[in-house]
Amino acid sequence: FDDMRLFTYCLRNDCGASPNPYGGYCTLALTKPVIRRTAEVGDWVVGLASHETGFKNANRHIVFAMKVTEIMTLQEYDLFSQRQCPDKLPQRPAKTYEQFVGDSIYEFIEGVDDPILRDSVHDDSNFATDMQAEKVLLSTEFVYWGSEAPELPENLWKIIKKGKGQQVDKNKNYIKDFLNFMQDFELHTIVAPPCNKIENWYGAESRGQCAEKDLEDNAIDEKIGS
């Protein structure tokens, strides 16, 4: 694991859209543009709980961990979703929560300059920041704990990233401990629903349920940088 990196960040809004653990893949497509641009296959991405999740000592709780097993452009991800993983396509109205929070939100059409936004958790205000990171991170080796996020052991508290942005360089000395921690869990697993599951989603025809929070977070991410 000499070349692998461990990215950690505070997950402000765990609604199931970003990360999206459904359809057999955990994907990061809508938030964390800096991580999406810089992470490589083999790296790990970890989201830690925020105070908005209701956990005591929230930052110590790990909401998800994914080993990046594939990287696609947004256009490649659109095609992949349509052909191989339709669970990632958002639906309005949705019959399942998975359809509601689908993260393949842009449809690329040949001959059309800009992709078309599907009815989804984002709206037109997110377009510029969504396009700033052309990559989507995919994983088949992940654990999504959601609302049953366990607490990290004390030997991993140094990987905790509080507030905005992300942490990677400071995590170098704790990668072995992190991998040992992950051995206790079966990969490719969804343990529980999201911490911040959107209420009254059933039958909703509107878009933009996560637009404001994600717009703010992505803009701050870009300002902070890596």
C-alpha positions in Angstrom: 0.0 0.0 0.0 3.0 2.3 -0.4 1.4 4.2 -3.3 -2.2 4.3 -2.0 -3.6 7.4 -0.4 -6.4 7.9 2.1 -8.7 10.9 1.7 -10.9 11.8 4.6 -13.5 14.5 4.9 -16.5 15.6 7.0 -19.7 14.5 5.3 -22.1 17.4 5.9 -25.2 16.0 4.1 -25.5 12.2 3.9 -28.8 11.9 2.0 -27.7 8.9 -0.2 -26.9 10.9 -3.3 -23.2 11.7 -2.7 -21.9 9.2 -1.9 -24.4 7.0 -3.6 -24.1 3.4 -2.4 -26.8 1.9 -4.6 -26.9 -0.2 -7.7 -23.9 -2.3 -6.7 -21.4 0.6 -6.8 -20.6 3.3 -4.3 -20.1 6.4 -6.3 -18.9 9.9 -5.7 -20.3 12.1 -8.5 -21.9 15.2 -7.1 -19.6 16.5 -4.3 -15.9 16.8 -3.3 -14.6 18.0 -6.6 -11.0 18.2 -5.4 -11.0 14.6 -4.3 -12.6 13.5 -7.5 -10.0 15.3 -9.6 -7.0 14.0 -7.6 -7.9 10.5 -6.4 -6.6 7.5 -8.4 -7.6 3.9 -8.6 -6.5 2.1 -5.4 -6.9 5.1 -3.2 -9.5 5.1 -0.3 -12.1 7.8 0.3 -13.7 8.1 3.8 -16.6 10.2 4.8 -16.9 11.1 8.5 -20.1 12.2 10.2 -21.0 15.9 10.9 -22.8 17.3 13.8 -25.9 17.4 11.6 -26.1 13.6 11.8 -27.0 13.6 15.5 -24.1 11.4 16.6 -22.3 12.2 19.8 -18.6 13.0 18.9 -19.9 12.9 15.3 -16.5 13.4 13.6 -15.3 10.1 15.1 -18.1 8.2 13.3 -17.3 6.7 9.8 -20.3 7.0 7.4 -18.7 5.3 4.5 -15.4 4.0 3.1 -14.7 3.2 -0.5 -11.7 2.0 -2.3 -11.6 3.6 -5.8 -11.8 0.7 -8.3 -12.7 2.7 -11.4 -12.8 6.3 -12.6 -15.0 7.7 -15.3 -15.8 11.0 -16.9 -19.3 12.4 -16.4 -20.1 11.5 -20.0 -18.8 7.9 -19.6 -20.8 7.6 -16.3 -23.9 8.7 -18.1 -23.5 6.0 -20.7 -22.6 3.4 -18.0 -25.7 4.3 -16.0 -28.0 4.0 -19.0 -26.5 0.7 -20.3 -25.3 -1.1 -17.1 -26.5 0.5 -13.9 -29.9 2.1 -14.3 -30.3 2.4 -10.5 -28.0 5.4 -10.7 -30.4 7.3 -12.9 -32.6 9.7 -10.9 -36.4 9.5 -11.3 -39.2 11.9 -10.7 -41.5 10.8 -9.4 -39.6 7.9 -7.9 -40.9 4.5 -6.8 -37.9 3.8 -4.6 -35.5 6.0 -2.6 -32.6 4.7 -4.6 -34.3 6.2 -7.7 -34.9 9.4 -6.0 -31.2 10.0 -5.1 -29.7 8.7 -8.4 -26.4 10.5 -9.0 -26.1 10.2 -12.8 -27.8 13.5 -13.2 -26.5 14.7 -16.5 -27.5 13.3 -19.9 -25.0 13.9 -22.7 -26.5 14.1 -26.2 -24.4 14.1 -29.3 -24.5 17.4 -31.1 -25.6 19.3 -28.0 -22.9 21.4 -26.3 -24.0 21.2 -22.7 -25.3 18.1 -21.0 -29.0 18.1 -19.9 -29.8 18.1 -16.2 -32.1 15.3 -15.2 -34.7 15.9 -12.5 -32.6 15.1 -9.5 -31.3 16.4 -6.1 -29.4 19.2 -8.0 -30.8 22.1 -10.0 -29.5 24.5 -12.6 -27.6 26.5 -9.9 -25.2 23.5 -9.5 -24.2 23.3 -13.1 -20.9 25.3 -13.0 -19.5 23.5 -9.9 -20.7 20.1 -11.1 -18.7 20.6 -14.3 -15.5 21.6 -12.4 -14.7 18.0 -11.6 -15.0 15.9 -14.7 -14.4 12.6 -12.8 -16.7 10.2 -11.1 -15.2 7.8 -8.6 -16.7 4.3 -8.5 -16.1 1.4 -6.0 -17.1 -2.2 -5.7 -15.0 -2.4 -2.5 -16.9 -0.3 0.0 -18.8 -0.2 3.2 -21.7 2.2 3.6 -22.7 2.4 7.3 -25.0 5.4 6.9 -27.1 6.0 10.0 -25.4 3.2 11.9 -21.9 4.7 11.5 -19.5 3.1 13.9 -16.9 5.1 15.9 -13.3 5.0 14.8 -10.8 3.5 17.2 -8.6 5.9 19.0 -5.6 5.0 16.9 -7.4 6.5 13.9 -8.5 9.7 15.4 -5.7 11.5 13.6 -7.3 10.9 10.2 -10.4 12.9 11.3 -11.0 16.0 9.2 -13.2 18.5 10.8 -14.9 21.3 9.0 -14.6 22.0 5.3 -12.1 20.6 2.7 -10.4 17.3 2.9 -7.3 15.7 4.4 -4.8 13.3 2.7 -1.1 14.1 3.4 -1.6 13.8 7.2 -3.1 10.4 6.8 0.0 8.7 5.4 1.2 7.3 8.7 -2.2 5.8 9.5 -3.0 3.8 6.3 -1.9 0.5 7.8 -4.1 1.0 10.8 -7.0 2.0 8.6 -6.7 -1.1 6.5 -6.5 -3.3 9.6 -9.7 -1.6 10.8 -11.4 -2.3 7.5 -10.6 -6.0 7.8 -13.4 -6.3 10.4 -16.0 -5.4 7.8 -17.4 -7.2 4.7 -16.9 -5.1 1.6 -19.6 -4.3 -0.9 -22.1 -3.8 1.9 -24.8 -1.3 2.8 -25.4 -1.4 6.5 -28.2 1.1 7.1 -30.1 4.0 5.4 -28.5 7.5 5.1 -28.0 9.7 8.1 -29.9 12.5 6.5 -32.5 10.6 4.5 -34.8 13.1 2.7 -38.3 13.2 4.1 -41.4 13.2 1.9 -39.5 11.9 -1.1 -42.1 9.6 -2.3 -43.9 10.9 -5.3 -42.0 14.2 -5.3 -41.7 15.7 -8.7 -39.4 18.6 -7.8 -35.6 18.8 -8.2 -32.8 20.4 -6.2 -33.3 18.8 -2.7 -29.5 19.0 -2.1 -28.7 21.9 -4.4 -28.0 24.6 -1.9 -25.8 22.6 0.5 -23.8 20.9 -2.3 -23.3 24.2 -4.1 -21.9 25.8 -1.0 -19.7 22.9 -0.1 -18.3 22.5 -3.6 -17.5 26.2 -3.9 -15.7 26.1 -0.5 -13.8 22.9 -1.6 -12.6 24.7 -4.7 -11.5 27.7 -2.7 -9.6 25.6 -0.2 -8.1 23.3 -2.8 -6.1 20.2 -2.0 
